[in-house]
Amino acid sequence: MADIVITIAAKVAEYLVAPIGRQLRYLFCYRSYTDDLNKKVQELGRVRDDLQRTVGDETKRAGYEIRPIVQEWLNRVDGITEEAEELMKDENKSCFNGWCPNLKSRYLLSRKADKKAQVIVQIQKEGNFPHGVSDRVPLRNLTFKNYEPFESRASILSKIMDTFGDDEIKMIGVWGMGGVGKTTLVKQVAEQAKQGKLFTTEVYIDVSWTRDLEKSQQGIAKIQQKIAEMLHLEFTGKDESTRAVELKHRLKKEKILIILDDIWKEIDLEEVGIPCKDDPTECKVVLTSRDLHLIRQYVDAETCFLIQQLPRKEAWSLFNKTSGGSLEKNLELRPIATDVVEECHQLQL
């Protein structure tokens, strides 16, 4: 019986003495609580600053935005920091050189400082984001006039758009036989990049003149001038080599999408002033050609995309829509239309 009484008494003492001791510490050790709060505020501030630098680096990449959970955490940090600083200001008003004669003020300050410090510790623990601090901004399904969003093209379009988020990829290639829809696809790439604000400027240039070697030098000048016009850049140099230096210097400063469509012969990008894949730049260059060997001189196999003929179902759908949409019901014309689709070899053009 005596043991039971002792056990009960010990438990009662435990539940009574510990809280009383904490309350007394609030009263007589208030300075340690406020110092601890100040220390934790400083630690949390350093964690926040490191995270904000990471956020800044990642969201500089066009097409990326801070994750809502990260922004919420930063807002909480700002809120608790402001509250803690206000509390420490109150301490300075109520106390002088660490001496706080008003016992009630001393007790309340200590208690509030302890509670704030505990909240800060919890917030700091939650400031770890293993899945990253930013997300790719989802692109809306935007199309330009006359573009047909075929399922067979959607995956390639998506893969090309994904390369824009990889800082290591500078060159992207698209190849396939004539009329298969390379130009249509890259124009849609430019449209989605523009609407998604992935680049400061999108430059599309038809370089089909490269089939004529006699016009090669003239073509280089045209490319330089076209890019300069889009960038509102006025060349000071008179010859192509000097302008190439000026253009390259400018392109290294901005994130620009350059599309060189329908290449027939190799273009020396250095002569034009377009940064190559080994140059430090945020620019992306998309090239299209019928010749895989030519495209592979610029891009790696992983970023070289083949565009093939439309599947029969999509080819028929396109032909039917282009001709007015009545072929499905016209039993007399349907066999002829089917022959025409076959004769076109399911080429989009």
C-alpha positions as CSV (number, residue, x, y, z in Angstrom):
1,M,0.0,0.0,0.0
2,A,2.8,2.3,0.9
3,D,4.4,1.7,-2.5
4,I,1.3,2.6,-4.3
5,V,1.0,5.9,-2.4
6,I,4.7,6.7,-3.1
7,T,4.1,6.0,-6.8
8,I,1.1,8.2,-7.0
9,A,2.9,10.9,-5.1
10,A,5.8,10.8,-7.5
11,K,3.5,11.1,-10.5
12,V,1.7,14.0,-8.9
13,A,5.0,15.7,-8.2
14,E,6.1,15.1,-11.8
15,Y,3.1,16.7,-13.3
16,L,3.1,19.6,-10.9
17,V,6.8,20.4,-10.4
18,A,7.8,20.3,-14.1
19,P,5.3,22.9,-15.2
20,I,6.0,25.1,-12.1
21,G,9.7,24.9,-12.9
22,R,9.1,26.0,-16.5
23,Q,7.0,28.9,-15.3
24,L,9.7,29.9,-12.9
25,R,12.3,29.7,-15.6
26,Y,10.2,32.1,-17.7
27,L,10.4,34.5,-14.7
28,F,14.1,34.3,-13.8
29,C,15.8,33.1,-17.0
30,Y,14.0,35.3,-19.5
31,R,17.2,36.5,-21.1
32,S,18.2,33.0,-22.2
33,Y,14.8,32.6,-23.9
34,T,15.1,35.9,-25.9
35,D,18.8,35.1,-26.8
36,D,17.7,31.6,-28.0
37,L,14.9,33.1,-30.1
38,N,17.3,35.6,-31.7
39,K,19.7,32.8,-32.5
40,K,17.0,30.7,-34.1
41,V,15.8,33.6,-36.2
42,Q,19.3,34.1,-37.5
43,E,19.6,30.4,-38.4
44,L,16.2,30.4,-40.1
45,G,17.2,33.5,-42.1
46,R,20.4,31.7,-43.4
47,V,18.3,28.7,-44.5
48,R,15.8,31.0,-46.2
49,D,18.5,32.9,-48.0
50,D,20.1,29.7,-49.3
51,L,16.7,28.5,-50.6
52,Q,15.9,31.8,-52.2
53,R,19.2,31.6,-54.1
54,T,18.3,28.1,-55.3
55,V,14.9,29.3,-56.3
56,G,16.3,32.3,-58.2
57,D,18.7,30.1,-60.1
58,E,16.0,27.6,-61.1
59,T,13.3,30.1,-62.0
60,K,15.7,32.1,-64.2
61,R,15.2,29.3,-66.6
62,A,12.3,30.3,-68.8
63,G,9.3,28.1,-68.4
64,Y,9.9,27.3,-64.7
65,E,8.1,28.6,-61.7
66,I,8.5,28.2,-58.0
67,R,6.5,25.4,-56.5
68,P,3.5,26.5,-54.4
69,I,4.7,24.5,-51.3
70,V,8.0,26.3,-51.5
71,Q,6.4,29.8,-51.8
72,E,4.1,29.0,-48.9
73,W,7.1,28.0,-46.7
74,L,8.9,31.2,-47.6
75,N,5.8,33.2,-46.7
76,R,5.7,31.4,-43.3
77,V,9.3,32.2,-42.7
78,D,8.7,35.9,-43.4
79,G,5.7,35.8,-41.1
80,I,7.4,34.2,-38.1
81,T,10.5,36.3,-38.6
82,E,8.5,39.5,-38.5
83,E,6.6,38.3,-35.4
84,A,9.9,37.4,-33.6
85,E,11.5,40.8,-34.5
86,E,8.4,42.6,-33.1
87,L,8.7,40.6,-29.9
88,M,12.4,41.5,-29.5
89,K,11.5,45.2,-30.1
90,D,8.9,44.9,-27.3
91,E,11.7,43.5,-25.1
92,N,13.9,46.6,-25.8
93,K,11.0,48.9,-24.9
94,S,10.1,47.0,-21.6
95,C,13.6,46.2,-20.4
96,F,17.0,48.1,-20.2
97,N,20.4,46.4,-20.7
98,G,19.0,43.0,-20.0
99,W,17.2,44.2,-16.8
100,C,13.5,43.8,-16.7
101,P,12.1,44.8,-13.3
102,N,8.5,44.3,-14.2
103,L,8.0,40.6,-13.4
104,K,4.8,40.3,-15.4
105,S,6.5,41.7,-18.6
106,R,9.5,39.4,-17.9
107,Y,7.3,36.4,-17.7
108,L,5.2,37.1,-20.8
109,L,8.3,37.9,-22.9
110,S,10.0,34.7,-21.9
111,R,6.9,32.6,-22.6
112,K,6.3,34.2,-26.0
113,A,9.9,33.9,-27.0
114,D,9.9,30.2,-26.1
115,K,6.8,29.5,-28.1
116,K,8.1,31.4,-31.1
117,A,11.4,29.5,-31.0
118,Q,9.6,26.2,-31.0
119,V,7.6,27.3,-34.1
120,I,10.8,28.4,-35.8
121,V,12.4,25.0,-35.2
122,Q,9.4,23.2,-36.7
123,I,9.3,25.5,-39.8
124,Q,13.0,25.0,-40.3
125,K,12.5,21.2,-40.3
126,E,9.9,21.6,-43.0
127,G,12.2,23.6,-45.2
128,N,13.6,20.5,-47.0
129,F,12.2,19.9,-50.5
130,P,13.5,16.7,-51.9
131,H,11.4,17.0,-55.1
132,G,12.9,20.4,-56.0
133,V,11.9,24.0,-55.6
134,S,10.5,24.6,-59.1
135,D,8.2,23.0,-61.6
136,R,8.0,23.3,-65.4
137,V,5.1,25.6,-66.3
138,P,2.6,23.4,-68.1
139,L,2.1,24.7,-71.7
140,R,-1.3,25.3,-73.0
141,N,-2.4,23.4,-76.1
142,L,-1.8,26.5,-78.4
143,T,-1.9,26.1,-82.1
144,F,-1.4,28.5,-85.0
145,K,-3.8,28.8,-87.9
146,N,-4.0,25.7,-90.2
147,Y,-2.1,23.5,-87.7
148,E,-3.5,20.0,-87.2
149,P,-2.7,18.6,-83.7
150,F,-2.2,15.0,-84.8
151,E,-1.6,12.4,-82.2
152,S,1.4,11.1,-84.1
153,R,3.0,14.5,-83.9
154,A,2.1,15.3,-80.3
155,S,4.8,13.1,-78.7
156,I,7.6,14.6,-80.8
157,L,6.3,18.2,-80.1
158,S,6.3,17.4,-76.4
159,K,9.9,16.0,-76.5
160,I,11.2,19.0,-78.4
161,M,9.5,21.4,-75.8
162,D,11.1,19.3,-73.0
163,T,14.6,19.9,-74.4
164,F,14.1,23.7,-73.8
165,G,14.2,23.0,-70.1
166,D,17.6,21.2,-70.3
167,D,20.5,23.7,-70.0
168,E,22.9,21.1,-71.5
169,I,21.0,20.9,-74.8
170,K,21.7,23.7,-77.2
171,M,20.9,22.1,-80.6
172,I,17.8,20.2,-81.6
173,G,17.3,18.5,-85.0
174,V,14.2,17.6,-86.9
175,W,14.4,15.5,-90.1
176,G,12.2,13.6,-92.6
177,M,11.3,13.5,-96.2
178,G,10.0,16.5,-98.0
179,G,6.3,17.4,-97.4
180,V,6.1,15.3,-94.2
181,G,5.4,18.4,-92.0
182,K,8.7,19.5,-90.5
183,T,8.1,23.2,-91.1
184,T,4.6,23.0,-89.7
185,L,5.9,21.3,-86.6
186,V,8.7,23.7,-85.9
187,K,6.4,26.7,-86.4
188,Q,4.1,25.2,-83.8
189,V,7.2,24.8,-81.5
190,A,7.9,28.5,-82.0
191,E,4.3,29.4,-81.2
192,Q,4.2,27.3,-78.0
193,A,7.5,28.7,-76.9
194,K,6.3,32.2,-77.5
195,Q,3.0,31.7,-75.6
196,G,4.8,30.0,-72.8
197,K,7.4,32.8,-72.6
198,L,10.2,30.3,-72.7
199,F,12.5,32.7,-74.7
200,T,12.9,36.5,-75.0
201,T,12.6,36.2,-78.8
202,E,11.8,33.5,-81.4
203,V,13.5,33.7,-84.8
204,Y,12.3,31.6,-87.7
205,I,14.4,31.6,-90.9
206,D,13.9,29.6,-94.1
207,V,17.3,28.5,-95.3
208,S,16.3,26.6,-98.3
209,W,18.7,28.7,-100.3
210,T,21.5,26.4,-99.0
211,R,20.7,24.1,-101.9
212,D,22.5,26.7,-104.1
213,L,26.1,26.9,-103.0
214,E,26.7,30.0,-105.1
215,K,24.5,32.0,-102.7
216,S,26.1,30.6,-99.5
217,Q,27.8,33.9,-98.5
218,Q,24.8,36.0,-99.4
219,G,22.7,33.6,-97.3
220,I,24.9,34.0,-94.2
221,A,24.4,37.8,-94.5
222,K,20.6,37.2,-94.7
223,I,20.6,35.1,-91.6
224,Q,22.6,37.7,-89.7
225,Q,20.3,40.5,-90.8
226,K,17.2,38.5,-90.0
227,I,18.3,37.8,-86.4
228,A,19.5,41.3,-85.9
229,E,16.1,42.7,-87.0
230,M,14.3,40.5,-84.5
231,L,16.7,41.6,-81.7
232,H,16.6,45.3,-82.8
233,L,20.4,45.1,-83.2
234,E,22.2,47.5,-85.4
235,F,25.5,46.2,-86.7
236,T,28.5,48.5,-86.7
237,G,30.7,46.2,-88.8
238,K,30.4,46.1,-92.5
239,D,31.7,42.5,-93.3
240,E,30.1,39.2,-92.2
241,S,33.0,38.2,-89.9
242,T,32.8,41.4,-87.8
243,R,29.0,41.1,-87.7
244,A,29.3,37.5,-86.6
245,V,31.3,38.6,-83.5
246,E,28.7,41.3,-82.7
247,L,25.8,38.9,-83.1
248,K,27.5,36.1,-81.1
249,H,28.2,38.6,-78.3
250,R,24.5,39.6,-78.2
251,L,23.1,36.1,-78.4
252,K,25.1,35.1,-75.4
253,K,23.3,37.7,-73.4
254,E,19.7,36.6,-74.1
255,K,17.7,33.4,-74.2
256,I,16.7,33.2,-77.9
257,L,15.1,30.4,-80.0
258,I,16.5,30.3,-83.5
259,I,14.9,28.0,-86.1
260,L,16.8,27.3,-89.3
261,D,14.3,25.5,-91.5
262,D,15.1,23.4,-94.6
263,I,18.8,23.0,-94.6
264,W,20.3,21.5,-97.8
265,K,24.0,22.1,-97.3
266,E,26.1,22.6,-94.2
267,I,26.0,26.1,-92.6
268,D,28.9,27.3,-90.6
269,L,27.2,28.6,-87.6
270,E,30.4,30.2,-86.4
271,E,30.5,32.3,-89.6
272,V,26.9,33.4,-88.9
273,G,27.6,34.2,-85.3
274,I,25.3,31.6,-83.8
275,P,26.7,30.1,-80.6
276,C,27.5,26.4,-81.1
277,K,26.5,23.6,-78.7
278,D,29.8,23.9,-76.7
279,D,29.4,27.7,-76.2
280,P,28.1,29.1,-72.9
281,T,24.7,30.4,-73.9
282,E,21.0,30.0,-73.1
283,C,20.0,30.1,-76.8
284,K,18.5,27.1,-78.4
285,V,18.9,26.3,-82.1
286,V,16.4,24.1,-84.0
287,L,17.4,22.8,-87.4
288,T,15.3,20.9,-90.0
289,S,16.4,19.0,-93.0
290,R,15.6,16.0,-95.2
291,D,19.2,14.7,-94.6
292,L,19.9,12.9,-91.4
293,H,23.6,12.9,-92.0
294,L,23.6,16.6,-92.4
295,I,21.5,17.2,-89.2
296,R,23.8,14.8,-87.2
297,Q,26.7,17.1,-87.9
298,Y,25.0,19.6,-85.5
299,V,23.1,17.6,-83.0
300,D,23.4,14.4,-80.9
301,A,21.3,11.4,-81.6
302,E,19.2,11.9,-78.5
303,T,18.0,15.3,-79.7
304,C,17.4,14.4,-83.4
305,F,13.8,13.7,-84.1
306,L,12.4,11.9,-87.1
307,I,9.1,13.0,-88.6
308,Q,7.4,10.2,-90.6
309,Q,4.4,10.1,-92.9
310,L,1.0,10.4,-91.3
311,P,-0.7,7.2,-90.2
312,R,-3.5,6.3,-92.7
313,K,-6.2,7.3,-90.3
314,E,-4.7,10.8,-89.8
315,A,-3.9,11.2,-93.5
316,W,-7.5,10.4,-94.4
317,S,-8.8,12.8,-91.7
318,L,-6.7,15.6,-93.0
319,F,-7.7,15.1,-96.6
320,N,-11.3,14.8,-95.7
321,K,-11.2,18.0,-93.7
322,T,-9.2,19.9,-96.3
323,S,-11.7,18.9,-99.0
324,G,-14.8,20.1,-97.1
325,G,-15.5,17.2,-94.7
326,S,-18.1,15.5,-96.8
327,L,-16.1,12.5,-98.2
328,E,-17.2,10.2,-95.4
329,K,-20.8,10.3,-96.6
330,N,-20.2,10.5,-100.3
331,L,-20.0,6.9,-101.4
332,E,-19.3,7.8,-105.0
333,L,-16.2,10.0,-104.3
334,R,-14.8,8.0,-101.3
335,P,-13.0,5.4,-103.4
336,I,-11.4,8.1,-105.5
337,A,-10.4,10.1,-102.4
338,T,-8.9,7.0,-100.9
339,D,-6.7,6.5,-104.0
340,V,-5.6,10.2,-103.8
341,V,-4.6,9.8,-100.2
342,E,-2.5,6.7,-101.2
343,E,-1.0,8.6,-104.1
344,C,0.1,11.4,-101.7
345,H,2.0,8.7,-99.7
346,Q,0.3,10.1,-96.5
347,L,2.5,13.2,-96.7
348,Q,1.0,16.2,-94.9
349,L,1.9,18.7,-97.6
